[in-house]
Amino acid sequence: MNENFLDLGLKQSDCTEMSWIESVLFWTNFRAGTPVIFLLSRVPQVLTHLKRKYDYLKNPIPKQGLEFIFKRMIELESVMLTFNNYGGRMAEIPPSGKPFPHRAGNLAQLQYATNWNENGVEAAEEYINLTRKLYAYMTPFVSKLPREAFLNYRDLDLGINHNGRNSYLEGAVYGIKYFKENFNRLIHTSAERVNHQSGHTLWKRIHTSAEQIHTSAERKY
């Protein structure tokens, strides 16, 4: 950090070394030193409402673009913007190597986050719309065709599947944003699994029925 980000003036005392699971405690607002077993608790640390949306950054945002974004964020007040850097081992794995496709070519994952404590539909609509506004402002700077998204935070704004006759078409609207070219492969794999399980279940029922008929026949004679 001191070699590449001198302007930050970072000191050793500003840093805390921890394992990945300990970082989960940190981000969940547990006090430093809390045993990891506390993550098994079903009681949340904080009860709050929230909205999350995601983007992927392919190219650096020019200075003029950053100035535009910062001005819009000042107007919105409550929406946070986080850059999660990509690269390294993430970029070494081909997009087709695993279901998660966001690999080489991504500079960062962007998160738009809004939290609020007020209850009620009116408050929810206000804060959700603020998050949507920042998402809209970011359109010129992020991935396109498709505008990619991060599966771990479901965003219902991207689409909803009613599990009817148009299930595949509805799912593709957001599925391609989450999985890109892997979407159809996952659909095919899922269909094969369902067909296999259905066939196995049908064969089991036929076999069971045959045994019952045979047993009934033995009792008669």
C-alpha positions as CSV (number, residue, x, y, z in Angstrom):
1,M,0.0,0.0,0.0
2,N,2.8,2.4,0.8
3,E,4.5,1.7,-2.5
4,N,1.5,2.2,-4.7
5,F,-0.8,4.5,-2.7
6,L,1.5,6.9,-1.0
7,D,-1.1,9.7,-0.9
8,L,-3.3,7.7,1.5
9,G,-0.7,8.0,4.2
10,L,-1.6,4.6,5.5
11,K,0.2,3.4,8.7
12,Q,0.6,-0.1,10.1
13,S,-1.6,1.0,13.1
14,D,-4.4,1.6,10.6
15,C,-4.5,-2.0,9.5
16,T,-5.9,-5.1,11.3
17,E,-4.8,-8.5,10.0
18,M,-7.5,-11.2,10.1
19,S,-8.7,-14.4,8.5
20,W,-11.5,-14.3,5.9
21,I,-14.0,-15.7,8.4
22,E,-13.0,-13.0,10.9
23,S,-13.6,-10.4,8.3
24,V,-17.2,-11.7,8.1
25,L,-17.5,-10.9,11.8
26,F,-16.0,-7.4,11.1
27,W,-18.5,-6.6,8.3
28,T,-21.4,-7.9,10.4
29,N,-20.5,-5.3,13.1
30,F,-19.3,-7.7,15.8
31,R,-16.6,-6.4,18.1
32,A,-13.0,-7.3,17.4
33,G,-12.0,-10.6,19.0
34,T,-15.6,-12.0,18.9
35,P,-15.4,-15.8,18.5
36,V,-16.5,-17.0,15.1
37,I,-19.1,-19.3,16.6
38,F,-21.2,-16.2,17.1
39,L,-21.9,-16.3,13.4
40,L,-24.2,-19.3,14.1
41,S,-26.6,-17.0,15.9
42,R,-29.9,-16.5,14.2
43,V,-30.4,-13.1,15.9
44,P,-29.3,-10.3,13.6
45,Q,-26.8,-7.7,15.0
46,V,-28.7,-4.9,13.4
47,L,-32.3,-4.7,12.2
48,T,-32.4,-2.4,9.2
49,H,-33.9,-2.1,5.8
50,L,-31.7,-2.1,2.8
51,K,-31.5,-2.0,-1.0
52,R,-28.5,-3.2,-3.1
53,K,-27.8,-3.0,-6.8
54,Y,-24.6,-4.0,-8.7
55,D,-22.7,-3.2,-11.8
56,Y,-19.4,-4.2,-13.4
57,L,-16.7,-1.7,-14.4
58,K,-14.8,-2.6,-17.6
59,N,-13.0,0.7,-18.3
60,P,-11.6,3.4,-16.0
61,I,-14.0,6.2,-15.3
62,P,-12.6,9.5,-16.5
63,K,-12.1,12.4,-14.1
64,Q,-15.0,14.3,-15.6
65,G,-17.2,11.2,-15.1
66,L,-16.1,10.9,-11.4
67,E,-16.9,14.5,-10.8
68,F,-20.4,13.9,-12.3
69,I,-20.9,10.9,-10.1
70,F,-19.8,12.7,-6.9
71,K,-22.2,15.6,-7.6
72,R,-25.1,13.2,-8.1
73,M,-24.2,11.3,-4.8
74,I,-24.2,14.6,-2.9
75,E,-27.7,15.3,-4.2
76,L,-28.9,11.8,-3.3
77,E,-27.2,12.0,0.2
78,S,-27.9,8.5,1.5
79,V,-26.7,6.1,-1.3
80,M,-23.2,4.6,-0.9
81,L,-21.0,3.5,-3.8
82,T,-18.4,0.8,-3.2
83,F,-15.7,-0.4,-5.6
84,N,-14.7,-4.0,-5.2
85,N,-11.5,-4.6,-7.2
86,Y,-11.2,-7.6,-9.5
87,G,-8.2,-9.2,-11.1
88,G,-5.5,-11.6,-9.8
89,R,-6.7,-15.2,-9.5
90,M,-10.3,-14.1,-10.5
91,A,-9.0,-13.2,-13.9
92,E,-7.0,-16.4,-14.4
93,I,-10.1,-18.6,-14.4
94,P,-12.0,-18.6,-17.8
95,P,-15.6,-17.4,-17.7
96,S,-16.7,-20.8,-18.8
97,G,-14.7,-22.6,-16.1
98,K,-17.3,-22.0,-13.4
99,P,-20.9,-20.7,-13.4
100,F,-19.6,-17.3,-12.1
101,P,-18.6,-15.6,-15.4
102,H,-17.3,-12.2,-14.3
103,R,-13.6,-12.8,-14.8
104,A,-10.9,-11.1,-16.9
105,G,-11.8,-7.7,-18.4
106,N,-13.5,-6.5,-15.2
107,L,-11.7,-3.8,-13.2
108,A,-14.2,-3.8,-10.4
109,Q,-17.6,-4.7,-9.1
110,L,-19.7,-1.7,-8.1
111,Q,-22.2,-1.8,-5.3
112,Y,-24.9,0.8,-4.7
113,A,-26.2,0.5,-1.2
114,T,-28.8,2.3,0.8
115,N,-29.8,1.5,4.4
116,W,-32.7,3.0,6.4
117,N,-34.4,2.6,9.7
118,E,-37.8,4.1,9.0
119,N,-40.7,1.6,8.6
120,G,-43.4,1.7,6.0
121,V,-44.0,1.5,2.3
122,E,-43.5,5.3,1.7
123,A,-40.0,5.3,3.3
124,A,-39.1,2.1,1.4
125,E,-40.1,3.5,-1.9
126,E,-38.1,6.7,-1.3
127,Y,-34.9,5.0,-0.4
128,I,-35.2,2.3,-3.1
129,N,-35.8,5.0,-5.7
130,L,-32.7,6.9,-4.6
131,T,-30.6,3.7,-5.2
132,R,-32.2,3.3,-8.6
133,K,-31.3,6.9,-9.5
134,L,-27.6,6.3,-8.8
135,Y,-27.8,3.1,-10.8
136,A,-29.2,5.1,-13.7
137,Y,-26.6,7.8,-13.4
138,M,-23.9,5.1,-13.7
139,T,-25.2,3.8,-17.0
140,P,-22.5,5.4,-19.3
141,F,-19.6,4.0,-17.3
142,V,-20.5,0.3,-16.7
143,S,-20.8,-2.9,-18.7
144,K,-23.3,-3.1,-21.6
145,L,-25.1,-5.7,-23.6
146,P,-25.7,-7.1,-21.2
147,R,-25.4,-4.8,-18.2
148,E,-24.0,-7.4,-15.9
149,A,-25.1,-8.1,-12.3
150,F,-23.9,-10.0,-9.2
151,L,-26.1,-13.1,-8.3
152,N,-25.4,-13.0,-4.6
153,Y,-27.6,-10.0,-4.2
154,R,-30.9,-10.6,-6.0
155,D,-32.1,-7.4,-7.7
156,L,-35.8,-7.7,-8.5
157,D,-35.5,-4.6,-10.6
158,L,-33.8,-6.8,-13.2
159,G,-36.8,-9.1,-13.7
160,I,-39.1,-11.6,-12.0
161,N,-40.0,-15.1,-13.0
162,H,-43.6,-16.2,-12.6
163,N,-42.8,-19.8,-13.3
164,G,-45.4,-20.1,-16.1
165,R,-45.3,-20.9,-19.8
166,N,-42.8,-18.1,-20.4
167,S,-40.5,-19.1,-17.5
168,Y,-37.4,-19.5,-19.7
169,L,-37.9,-16.1,-21.4
170,E,-38.6,-14.3,-18.1
171,G,-35.6,-16.0,-16.5
172,A,-33.3,-15.1,-19.4
173,V,-33.9,-11.4,-18.9
174,Y,-32.0,-11.4,-15.6
175,G,-30.2,-14.7,-15.9
176,I,-28.0,-13.5,-18.7
177,K,-27.0,-10.5,-16.6
178,Y,-26.0,-12.8,-13.8
179,F,-24.4,-15.6,-15.8
180,K,-23.8,-14.3,-19.3
181,E,-23.0,-17.1,-21.8
182,N,-23.2,-19.6,-19.0
183,F,-26.9,-19.1,-18.6
184,N,-28.0,-21.5,-21.3
185,R,-25.5,-24.1,-20.1
186,L,-26.9,-23.9,-16.6
187,I,-30.5,-24.2,-17.9
188,H,-29.5,-27.3,-19.9
189,T,-27.7,-28.9,-16.9
190,S,-30.7,-28.1,-14.6
191,A,-33.1,-29.6,-17.1
192,E,-31.0,-32.8,-17.4
193,R,-31.0,-33.1,-13.6
194,V,-34.7,-32.6,-13.4
195,N,-35.3,-35.2,-16.2
196,H,-33.0,-37.7,-14.5
197,Q,-34.7,-37.2,-11.1
198,S,-38.1,-37.5,-12.7
199,G,-37.2,-40.6,-14.6
200,H,-35.7,-42.1,-11.4
201,T,-38.8,-41.3,-9.4
202,L,-41.1,-42.7,-12.2
203,W,-39.0,-46.0,-12.3
204,K,-39.2,-46.2,-8.5
205,R,-43.0,-45.8,-8.5
206,I,-43.3,-48.5,-11.3
207,H,-41.0,-50.8,-9.4
208,T,-42.9,-50.2,-6.1
209,S,-46.3,-50.8,-7.8
210,A,-45.1,-54.0,-9.4
211,E,-43.9,-55.3,-6.0
212,Q,-47.3,-54.4,-4.5
213,I,-49.1,-56.3,-7.2
214,H,-46.8,-59.3,-6.8
215,T,-47.4,-59.3,-3.0
216,S,-51.1,-59.0,-3.4
217,A,-51.1,-61.9,-5.9
218,E,-49.1,-64.1,-3.5
219,R,-51.6,-63.4,-0.7
220,K,-54.5,-64.4,-2.9
221,Y,-53.0,-67.7,-4.0
